[in-house]
Amino acid sequence: MRYKLATALGLLSTIIYFDVCSDYYHSIVEYTDKVIWQLGPEEILIRNYDRQFHYPTPVTKSVFLGFNGNIDVILEGPKFLNGISSEVLSGEEDLPSINSVNQLKSTFNYFFKRQTAAERSVGDQPAWEEIVRLIEAFPEKSYFIGGNAALIARTMSKNDVQIKLAIPSGPELVSQLEEHGLTVMESCLKSRDEFHVILEYGVGSVYEGHTSTRANRFIFSRDVANSEMDAINCFTKGDLSDVDVVVIAGFHMLENQPESTKQQVLGSVQEKVLEHRLVHLELASMTRADFLLELFNSLAVRVHSLGLNEAELAFLSEVLGGPPVTESVESVKEALVFLLSKATEGQLSRIHFHCLTFHVIVEKSGKWKNGATAVAIGTLTAAKYACDTPNLKPDNHELRWTGAGSKPVVSKKRPDGITIHVSPVLVCKRPLKTVGLGDSISATGLLYTSII
């Protein structure tokens, strides 16, 4: 022990005495952690995060957020559905819309067998009312803040940031937001909440004779206010004049709306929002290629920053004729650079990508500040949020992508004028929270960067 301590002190003394460069310093510290103290990769990465990104100061002080918010009702899916009797066997079917209790059971069964997440809408009002009655009678349920914009607001509220929130909000959502010090713009208030139902299941859950080997969820709703993006009408252009950043989300809810509704909403956004100096668009899961292409060409290329995950990147790249996206970092980087290349006539100059094992920010060089900090704060947030803990512990997390070694961020400036920042995620072994994780990542990253 004395030998290890003496060696470590000697190395640190050498660093201080010769005032060596940062890279050499980190190499010696990494050697000390790995060889002398014999720490694992997770603990070394946690220490390096703390050394390099210990309580950085947010550069964003005020934010406007819109346009979707709701109450998430979370239930144990198999237990809830097994308690519902039906005259017809549910079977399994991938339906685009749910119009009865039995269709809910069969659609859930389809995705449960495949252990994949999915989201569907309820097209029939009487069916929705019947499902709501069944949920209200089910004792084991929880209510949480939902909707991309509302979740981003909740995450940002933990920082010293002023927030203007334009989302449709009923009594329950207003009450829950107030617990986080958040106030919805008065003109956006509603008499009833919009509910999204999340049927969760864990490892070992059983439904229709099948046992799950991984945790996942099935989401469904009949959300009129968010689908029609009512909140686009409850603010004026002047409400954005005194904020640093405008964050817009929820456009996936427009996917199945009439063309006239889509054009009205997109036109209002272009008129009220796009002249702001920094606008970030957060994407969400979509299934229609034609609408995604329209959204990219009419809105995404005209904002400054874009946030998305691996499924959204893969679909968008495919729709635009870009490269396929696999689990490899290289394929992700290639697709992200491709997206920036398709926005040459717009303002898009930054994309924040997040998946389970790593995050990537690509940005046009010289356009943004603190890209490395933004992506590192995002991965830190993902690790803490999933395990629902304020501190990282090596035993609770595992490092699955090791391409950055023990560095929290690897950055590279390319000859074509694009800088890429990649950060590994300390994956939570036993996640307690998954809903809203991507929104939390994008939110925290935005607080630490700014356009030049």
Long-range contacts (C-beta under 8 A, 24 or more apart in sequence): 4-36, 4-37, 7-32, 7-36, 8-32, 8-36, 8-37, 26-407, 30-405, 30-406, 33-406, 34-406, 40-394, 41-399, 41-402, 41-406, 42-394, 42-397, 42-398, 42-399, 42-426, 43-394, 44-406, 45-399, 45-406, 45-408, 45-424, 45-426, 46-392, 46-393, 46-394, 46-397, 46-426, 48-406, 48-407, 48-408, 49-376, 49-380, 49-392, 49-408, 52-376, 52-408, 52-409, 53-373, 53-376, 53-377, 53-380, 53-408, 56-373, 56-377, 56-448, 58-159, 58-160, 58-161, 58-447, 58-448, 59-369, 59-370, 59-447, 59-448, 59-449, 59-450, 60-161, 60-244, 60-245, 60-446, 60-447, 60-448, 60-450, 61-160, 61-161, 61-162, 61-244, 62-161, 62-162, 62-163, 62-164, 62-242, 62-243, 62-244, 62-245, 63-156, 63-161, 63-162, 63-163, 63-164, 63-243, 63-244, 63-245, 63-246, 63-247, 63-446, 64-163, 64-164, 64-166, 64-235, 64-239, 64-240, 64-243, 64-245, 64-246, 64-247, 65-149, 65-152, 65-153, 65-156, 65-163, 65-164, 65-165, 65-166, 65-167, 65-247, 65-249, 66-149, 66-165, 66-166, 66-167, 66-231, 66-232, 66-235, 66-247, 66-248, 66-249, 66-250, 67-149, 67-166, 67-167, 67-226, 67-229, 67-231, 67-232, 67-248, 67-249, 67-250, 68-147, 68-148, 68-149, 68-150, 68-167, 68-168, 68-226, 68-229, 68-231, 68-249, 68-250, 68-253, 69-145, 69-146, 69-147, 69-149, 69-150, 69-165, 69-167, 69-168, 69-169, 69-173, 69-184, 69-194, 69-226, 69-231, 70-146, 70-147, 70-150, 70-168, 70-173, 70-193, 70-194, 70-195, 70-196, 70-221, 70-223, 70-226, 71-143, 71-144, 71-145, 71-146, 71-170, 71-172, 71-173, 71-176, 71-193, 71-194, 71-195, 71-196, 72-143, 72-144, 72-145, 72-146, 72-195, 72-196, 72-197, 72-198, 72-435, 73-135, 73-141, 73-142, 73-143, 73-195, 73-196, 73-197, 73-198, 74-141, 74-142, 74-143, 74-144, 74-198, 74-200, 74-435, 75-135, 75-138, 75-140, 75-141, 75-197, 75-198, 75-199, 75-200, 76-140, 76-199, 76-200, 76-201, 76-205, 77-108, 77-112, 77-199, 77-200, 77-201, 77-205, 77-207, 77-217, 77-218, 78-112, 78-201, 78-205, 78-206, 78-207, 79-140, 80-134, 80-135, 80-138, 80-199, 81-105, 81-108, 81-199, 81-207, 82-207, 83-138, 84-134, 90-208, 92-208, 95-120, 96-120, 96-287, 97-121, 97-122, 97-123, 98-122, 98-123, 98-124, 98-127, 98-220, 99-123, 99-124, 99-127, 100-124, 100-127, 101-127, 101-130, 101-131, 101-134, 103-127, 104-131, 104-220, 107-218, 108-199, 108-207, 108-218, 109-207, 109-208, 111-216, 111-218, 112-201, 112-207, 112-208, 112-210, 112-212, 112-218, 113-208, 113-210, 115-212, 115-213, 115-214, 115-216, 116-216, 117-216, 117-217, 117-218, 117-219, 118-218, 118-219, 119-218, 119-219, 119-220, 119-285, 120-218, 120-219, 120-220, 121-220, 121-221, 121-222, 121-223, 121-227, 121-256, 122-220, 122-221, 122-222, 123-222, 125-222, 128-222, 131-197, 132-195, 135-197, 143-172, 143-176, 144-176, 144-435, 145-173, 145-176, 145-177, 145-180, 145-436, 146-196, 146-435, 146-436, 147-196, 147-226, 147-249, 147-250, 148-249, 148-250, 148-282, 148-284, 148-439, 149-247, 149-248, 149-249, 149-250, 150-177, 151-435, 151-436, 151-439, 151-440, 151-443, 152-247, 152-249, 152-282, 152-439, 152-440, 152-442, 152-443, 153-177, 153-180, 153-182, 154-180, 154-182, 154-436, 155-381, 155-436, 155-439, 155-440, 155-443, 155-444, 156-443, 156-444, 156-447, 157-181, 157-182, 159-447, 161-447, 162-243, 164-235, 164-239, 164-243, 166-231, 166-234, 166-235, 166-239, 167-231, 168-194, 168-225, 168-226, 168-230, 168-231, 169-193, 170-194, 185-234, 185-235, 185-239, 187-234, 187-235, 188-230, 188-231, 188-234, 188-235, 190-225, 194-221, 194-223, 194-224, 194-225, 194-226, 195-221, 195-223, 196-220, 196-221, 196-223, 197-221, 198-435, 215-431, 215-434, 217-434, 217-435, 223-253, 226-250, 226-253, 227-253, 227-254, 227-256, 227-257, 228-257, 228-261, 228-265, 229-253, 229-254, 229-265, 232-265, 232-268, 232-269, 232-272, 233-268, 235-272, 236-272, 237-271, 237-272, 237-275, 240-272, 240-273, 240-276, 243-276, 244-278, 244-450, 245-278, 245-279, 245-280, 245-446, 246-273, 246-276, 246-278, 246-279, 246-280, 247-279, 247-280, 247-282, 247-443, 247-446, 248-273, 248-279, 248-280, 248-281, 248-282, 248-303, 249-281, 249-282, 249-284, 249-439, 250-284, 251-281, 251-283, 251-284, 251-295, 251-299, 252-283, 252-284, 252-285, 252-286, 254-291, 255-286, 255-287, 255-288, 255-291, 256-288, 262-291, 262-294, 266-295, 266-298, 266-299, 269-299, 270-298, 270-299, 270-302, 274-302, 274-303, 277-451, 278-304, 278-305, 278-450, 278-451, 279-303, 279-304, 279-305, 279-347, 280-304, 280-305, 280-306, 280-307, 280-442, 280-446, 281-305, 281-306, 281-307, 282-306, 282-307, 282-308, 282-438, 282-439, 282-442, 283-307, 283-308, 283-312, 283-316, 284-312, 285-311, 285-312, 286-312, 286-315, 289-315, 289-318, 289-319, 292-316, 292-319, 293-319, 293-320, 296-320, 296-342, 300-343, 300-346, 300-348, 301-342, 301-343, 301-345, 301-346, 301-347, 301-348, 302-346, 302-347, 302-348, 303-346, 303-347, 303-348, 304-347, 304-348, 304-349, 304-350, 304-451, 305-348, 305-349, 305-350, 305-351, 305-352, 305-446, 306-339, 306-348, 306-350, 306-351, 306-352, 307-351, 307-352, 307-353, 307-354, 307-438, 307-441, 307-442, 307-445, 308-351, 308-352, 308-353, 308-354, 309-353, 309-354, 309-355, 309-438, 310-353, 310-355, 313-339, 313-353, 327-357, 329-358, 329-360, 329-401, 329-403, 329-422, 332-360, 333-360, 333-362, 333-420, 333-422, 336-360, 336-362, 336-420, 337-362, 337-414, 337-416, 337-418, 337-420, 340-364, 340-418, 349-451, 350-449, 350-451, 352-378, 352-441, 352-442, 352-445, 352-446, 354-378, 354-382, 354-438, 354-441, 354-442, 355-425, 356-400, 356-425, 356-427, 357-400, 357-401, 357-424, 357-425, 357-427, 358-401, 358-403, 358-404, 358-422, 358-423, 358-424, 358-425, 359-422, 359-423, 359-425, 359-441, 360-420, 360-421, 360-422, 360-423, 361-420, 361-421, 361-445, 362-418, 362-419, 362-420, 362-421, 363-418, 363-419, 363-421, 364-417, 364-418, 364-419, 365-413, 365-414, 365-417, 365-418, 365-419, 366-417, 366-452, 367-451, 367-452, 368-449, 368-450, 368-451, 368-452, 369-449, 369-450, 369-451, 369-452, 370-448, 370-449, 370-450, 371-411, 371-419, 371-421, 371-449, 372-409, 372-411, 372-421, 373-448, 373-449, 374-421, 374-445, 374-446, 374-448, 374-449, 375-409, 375-421, 375-422, 375-423, 375-445, 376-408, 376-409, 376-423, 377-444, 377-445, 377-447, 377-448, 378-423, 378-441, 378-442, 378-444, 378-445, 379-408, 379-423, 379-424, 379-425, 379-426, 379-441, 380-444, 381-440, 381-441, 381-444, 382-425, 382-437, 382-440, 382-441, 383-425, 383-426, 383-427, 383-428, 385-433, 385-436, 385-437, 385-440, 386-427, 386-428, 386-431, 386-432, 386-433, 386-434, 386-437, 387-428, 387-430, 387-431, 387-432, 388-432, 388-433, 392-426, 396-428, 396-429, 396-430, 397-426, 397-427, 397-428, 397-429, 398-426, 398-427, 398-429, 399-424, 399-426, 399-427, 400-425, 400-427, 401-425
